[in-house]
Every structure is written in structure tokens, then in C-alpha cells.
Amino acid sequence: MVAILGYSREQIHSAVQDMYTTVADHPDSHFHFPVGASASALVGYPPERTAPLPRAVQESFAGVGYPFNGEAVRRGDTVLDIGAGAGVDTLIAGQLAGPDGHVVALDLTTAMTRKLRHAASESGGAPVSVIRGSAEALPLADASVDSITSNGALNLVPDKRRAIGEMFRVLRPGGCLQLADVVIDRPVTVDCAEDPRLWVECVVGATVDEDLLHMFRDAGFEDVRVLGSRDYFAHSPSRQTREVAAGFGARSVELAMRRGNRAPSRTAQFFRRVNPARLAASLWRRGFAGVLGLAAALLACYGTLAALGLLAVLGIGLALDEGIWAGAIALFAVLTALAVVPGFRRHRGVGPSLLAAGGAGVIVYALFVNYHALTELTGFVALAGAVGWDIWLRRRQQARLLGLGAQSR
């Protein structure tokens, strides 16, 4: 683990640079992720691709997959390698692009760019230009590259939408993008997403798989394909990292796509991001489906009462089928209770499920057996308590998993 405290973007960049400076200068050190020639074989690099590469480049390899399964690089291409590291992918891209091509290798870490410049000067294939810079602000002109490759870099970038927008900007229309990166099944919901100590662990900075695909499509990429997935963290030498990865469903994926002719308008991107299905899926993954169900139940009950009262004040009479009204309230109450139950798999606390079932039961009893406003309100209070308790336990479990002692109490 890298014990670095702080919460600013600059400190995140500093933490990443410190980690990968060590990978560049002292590759035999202990890391929480696989490093070196054995790591490249582990994630699928064919021996015939890596054998010609300088030993110094291979020993500092820290990729998470084999992006060249995307077959984005063609003969004669100008290629951009984002997060190039010591240069394994840069030099392979140079082999594929050939002497008529050109590879631009970009990395945030000075030690990595220094090591790559030395290796590139001794390699064959396409000419290589090495640039130190950030994926969030690519120092290249619009539509200036034919293809992009990246390996394990995007999960370390704080502003992923901006980085993806930059990839779209510098790639020519119809150009191809291939990448390998880390994704998670369950998002991190505790207040640690900007903690550099956790960003360099490669899990906190990762994105839910479906959200990552949406980001690329929102930016204007087309034919976005998942080529493969692997349990990358199962090979971590750190037991804690393996446990954290398993807790969030972290793994590596290989993606391929091509740039569309133009980026969607800001309005189109906005409506894509607020798509109800996407929002509902996001709330479910974050454990907030109970909040949504509770809000719907409260709106159906007290929102309808308020609306009827307002209409009466305005002199508008409205006939309401009480059976349908009660049924809608009961349905949302039961759905809220059902949304709380899956939390047991995360925190092993049975209390929220029992309280939610009790609250929903009291509401149904009040609606269909013996109505009393106070009884109904008691059911809603119990249901709200169950939802809040479940969220608190989920967050506490994540905090413990991530080693955030102060947040786990």
C-alpha cells in the first residue's frame, strides 16, 4: 500500500508519479500489481511481440491487459500511446506502424519518459516522439493521429470524461482506439474517491464497466466493443489488494472502438446522461434503489394528498379511485423493502431488511386493514430508517475494506 494523504487533483497526480517513478527506477520493488516481463505474459502479450524489446522496457511493464487485440494500429499510422510508461506498447505500436508511421508516446511520469526516450533511440520500427503530459490535456492538434492505444492509464485519471473527450478531439474521424483498463462492478460510495493513497491502488479510480462504455459513446465513439476481460487482480502479490478488488468486482477489460464523424451536441450528451434507465441502474449499483422507492412511495401517498388539497383550494374537484391509490402506495413500499434486502450480501446486516419488511407491512396494514394516519406514518418512518441504515452499513463495509479506519467506525 502507498500511504499518501491528501485530496487535491495535484496530489493525485503526484501520487501516481511517485508510484510509477518507482516502477521505472526500481522495478524489483514490491508493488500491489504485477510488474515486468512476467506481467506482460500474464495479461496476454505474445512472446514474439515482447521478445525483441529491450530488457529495461520489459522490466517496468505495468499494463493490465493486451490492448492490441483491438487491432487499431495500421501500417503507416500516426499512433498516440496514452500512459506509455517505459514503452512496451509504444515499441509494439512502432513495429505495427512500420518505418512510414510515427508513434507519439505520452506519460505523466518523468522517470518513465526518460526511460522510454532511451529505449526508443535504440529500437527499429516507426519513429517515436516522447512527451510528458496528462491525458486530460493532450498536447496535440485536432484530428492529428490515426489511432490511439492505452493500457491501464484511464483508471488513474481524475476527470475521465475530459480525457475521453481529448481522445476524440485528437483522433481523426474514423480513426480507431484500443485500450485495456480496470473497471469495477460496484462503485465506490464512501468519501475517498479523491484520496491519492487509494487512487494508485487502481480500484477507487476505476469506473463501473457500463458507465465507462457510456462515456465513450457519449463522446461520439462508435462500434464500442468489449473484446475480453480477465481477473487481473487475482495475480496481485498484495492480499489486501486482492480483497479490495474482489469486494468491488474489479477486473481488467480490453476495448476497441472508432471515432465518429462528429461529437454529439452538449444537449444530446446531457439527455443521454439523464436517461432514466441509466440513472436507475446507477442508483441500484450504488445501493440507492431504496431511496428511489421510498421517494416514490412518499410521493404517491403525501404528494397525492397535497395535490388534491391544492386542487380543492383552486375549486377543482377530482375523483380518485382509493383502491388504485392505496395499491400504488403499497406497491412502492414493498419495492422499497425489496431494494433494501440485497444489501445483506454486502454488509451481512439483517437489521435493515427486517425493519424494511416491518415498515412495509405496517403501511399495507394501514392501507387495507385498519387505516390510521399515525400508523401509516409509523410505517414510513420505519421504512426510511431501514433505507438509511442499509446505506450506512454499505458505506461502513466499503470503508473497512479500503482501510479507512475513521470512516469504518
N, C-alpha and C positions, 0 to 999 in steps of 0.2 A: 504494500500500500504506500501511496505517496502522501505524506502528511503535510499538506499545504493548505493554509487557511486563507480566506478572502472570498469576495463575491463579485468583483467587477469583471467586465469583459477583458480588460488588460491583464488582470490576474489569471484569468482562464488561459489566455494566450501564453502568458509567462509559464504557467504550469505545464502546458503542452510542450513548449520549447524546452523546458528543463528535462522533462521525461525523455524526449526524443534526441536531445543532446547526449544524454547518457547512452541511448541506443546507438548513436553514431560513434561516440568516442570509446565507450566501454561495453561493447555488445555481449561480453561474457558475464555481465552483472545479472542479478536476479530481477526478473520482471514478472508482472502478473499475466502476461500474454506470451504466446510462443514467439521466438525471435530466431532469425538465422536461416541457414540453408535447410535445416530440418523442418522449419516452419513453412517454407515455401512448398516443400514436398507434401506437407500435411494438408495444405489448402488446395492442392491440385495442380501445381506447376509441373509440366512435363520436364523430365531431366534434360531432354535435348534443347529446351529453351534456356535453362539456367546454367548448364554446363559451361558454355563459352564465357559466362560473366566473370568479372574479377572477384576474387575471394572476398576482398574488402567490402564489395557491394552486397554480396550474398550474406555475409555475417551480420549485417544491420537490417536485413529484411524484417518488416513488421506488418505485412499485409494480412487481411482477414479472409481473402478468397482469391479466385483466379478470374479477374475481370475479362481476360482475353477470350473467354467463352462467348463474349458478346460480339466478337469479330468486327469491331468498329473500325479498326485501323487498316487502311488500304495502301497499296503501293503508291508512293508519291505524295501521301498525305502530309499536311502540317498538323501535327498532333500536340495536344496540350495534356500533360500529366499533372493532375492536381494532387498535392500531397505526395510528391515524388519520392521523398525520403532519400535513401542512399542511391536509388536509381535502378533497381531491378526492373520495374515496369518501364521506365524510361528507355533503357537499353533494349528491352524486348520490342518496344514500340519502334525503336530505331531500326531493328532488324526487319520488322514487317514493312515499314515505310520505305526502306531502301535508301540508296545514296541520293535519289531525287527528292526525298522527303525531308522533313525537318521536325524535330521534337523540341517543344518548349516545356521544360521541367520546372514546376513551381513548388516551393515548400516554404513553410513558415520558419523553419529552424536553420540557423546559420551553420551549425556543425554539419547538418545533412547536405546543405547546398555546397559547402566546401568539399565534402567527401565526393559528392556527385560530379562536381567540376573536374576533379582529378581523374575519376573513372571514365568520364565522357571523353576526355582528351586522349585516352588510350584505346578507345573502342572503335569498331567499324560501324557500318550502317549509316543511318541518317545523321546529319549534323545536329548537335544538341546545344540549346541555349538554356542556361540555368538561371532562374530568377527567384529571389527571395520575396515572398509576398503572401497575402491572405486570400483564401477562396472567396471571401466576402467582397473583395475589391480587386478583381483580376486586372493586372496592368497590361491589357491587350485591347486592340481596336475591335470594334463591332465586326462580326462575321469574318474573323481573321484566321480561324482554324477549321480544319475539315473534320476532325474527330477529337474526342476527349476520352481520357481514361483516368480512373481514380480508384484507389484501393485503401479503404479504412480511414479516409480523411473526413468525410462529411459528418460522421458522428462526433467529431471533435470541434465542429464549427458551431458557435453560439447561434448565429442567425442563418438557419438552413434555407429559408425561403429566399433570402438575399443571395446566398451562394448559388442556389439553383437558377435564380434569375440571371446571375452573372454568367453561368454556363450557357444559358440560352442566348445571351447577348453576344458572346464571342464566337459561338458556333455558327457556321454558315447554314442557311436554310437547307434542310435535307441532310445535314451532317449528322454523324452518329455519336452517341455517348454510351460508354460501357463503364460499369463500376461494380466494385464489391464493397459492401459496408455492413455495419452492425445495425440490426433492428430489434425491437422488443415486442412482445405480445401485450404486455400490460404497462401502461405509462407510469412514470414516477410522479406521485402526487404530493409527497412531503416537500417542505420548503428547502430544497437543496439543489435545485436544477442549475444554480449558478456557483456551486461550490467547486472550485478548481480541483480539490483533492478527489472529488468524485467524478468530475468530467474526464480526467485522464484514466479513470478505470474503464472507460469505453461503454458503460451501460447507461449512466444518468444522461449523457449527451445524445444517446440513441433515440430514434423515433419509432413509434408504432408502425409496423410494416405497411398497413393500409394507408396511414397518414402520409408516409413517405411517397408512396405511389401517387397519391392525390396531389402532393406538392409538385411533382414533375409534370403531371397532366395540367394542373392549374397554370403552370408557367408557359405551357404551349408545346410540350414534348408529346410525341405521338408514338403509337405502337410500343407502349411501355410494357416490357416483359420481364417476368421473374424467371431466370434461367436455372437457378439452383439455390439450395440452402444447405447449410451444414451447422452442426453443433460445435462451433468454433471454440467456445469457452470450456468445453469438456476437456480440452487439452491444456488448459491453463495450469501452471505449476502452483498457483495460489488456491488453497481450499476455499478461502473466503470469497475470492472472485468467482469460483465455480458456483458457490451457493447463491451469491447475488445474481449471477446470470440466470441460474435456474429459477430463482424467485420471480424474475421479471420476464422469463421466456426469451432471453437474449440469444441471438444466433447471428450468423452472417448470411447474407444473400448476395447473389450476383444478378445484376440488372442490365438490360440493354434497351435502347430507345433511339428515336431520331427526332431531330428538331423540326417542328412545323414551320410553315412559311412565315407566320407572324404570331406574336404573343396575344392571348386573349385580352380584351379590354379590362380595365380595372373593375368595371361594373360586372362583367361576366365572371371575373375571378371572385369577386365578392359573393355573388349569388351561388357560385359553386361551393364556397366555403361555408355558407349558411344553409346549405341543403339540409332539410330536416332529417333525412336518413343518415347523413354523415354526422350531424350533431347528436342524434340519438345514439349512434354507435359509439361516439366519443364519450358520452355520458355513461354509457354502460361499462365501457372499459375502465373508466375512472372510478367506478363504484357509485356514481351519482344517479343511477336509474331510479333509486328510491326517492330522491329529491324530486325528480320529474313526475313520478307517480303521485307523490304527496301533493305537489303543486296542482296537478290535475284534479285530484280529489277535493282539495280545498276550494278550487275554482268552481267545480261542479256544485259543491254544496253552498258555500257562503257567497261565492261570486254570483251564482244564480239568484240567491236571496237579495243581494244588493241590486242586481239589475232589475228584478221585479219591483223592489221598493222605489227605485228611481223612476221606472215607467209609471208606477201608480201616482207619484208626485206630479208627473207630467200629464196625468189624466189619461194614460193609455192602459187599457185593460188587456191582459194576456192570459189566455187559458193554458195551463201547464199540466201535462199528464204526470201525476205524482208517482205513479208506478215506474215510469221510464226515468224520471228524475232520481228516484231512490236507487234504481238499478244502476244508473251511471255512477252515482257516488260510491255504491258498494263495489262496483267493478274496479274503479280506480284505487279504492282502499285495498282490495285483495291483491291487485297488481303491485301496489307498493310493498305489501308484505312479501310477495314472491320475489321482488327485486332485492330485498334485504337478505334472503336466505343464502344466495351464493357467496356472500361474504364469509360464511363459516369456513369455506375452503381456504381462505386467505389467513384469517386470524384465529380460527378454531374457537371462537367465542359463540356459544349457543344463546347467550342472553338476548342479543338484538333480534334473532329470529323468533324467540318465544314472545318477546314484548311486541313485535310487529304482528304476530298472529293474534295475540290478545287484543291489540288495538283494533285490528280489522274486524275481529269477532264482535267487539263491543259496538262498533259502528253498524255492522249488519244487524245486530240485535236491536239497536235503537231504531233502525230504519224499518224493519219488517216485523218485529215482535212487540216491543213496548217503547214507543218513542218518548224520549225526554231530551230536551236540548242539552242539558248538562251531561247526560250520559253520552250523547253523540260527541260533545266537545272533549270529554274524557278520553274517548277512543282516538280522536285526532291527536291529542296531546301524547298519548302512548305511542301512536304511530310515528309522530315527529321525533320523539325520544329514541325510538328504535333506529330510525334513519340516521340521526346524528351519532348515536352510539356505534353503529356499524362503520360509519365513515371514520370516526375517531380510532377504532380498533384497526381498521385497514391502514391508516396512516402510521399508527404506532408500530404495526408489524413491519412496514416498509422502513421506518426509521431504525428499528433494531437490525434489520437485515443489512442496511447500509452503514451501520456502526455509528449512527447519530445518537449518542447516549442521552444528550439533553432533551431530544425530541421523543425519545422512546419511553420517557417516564410519564 
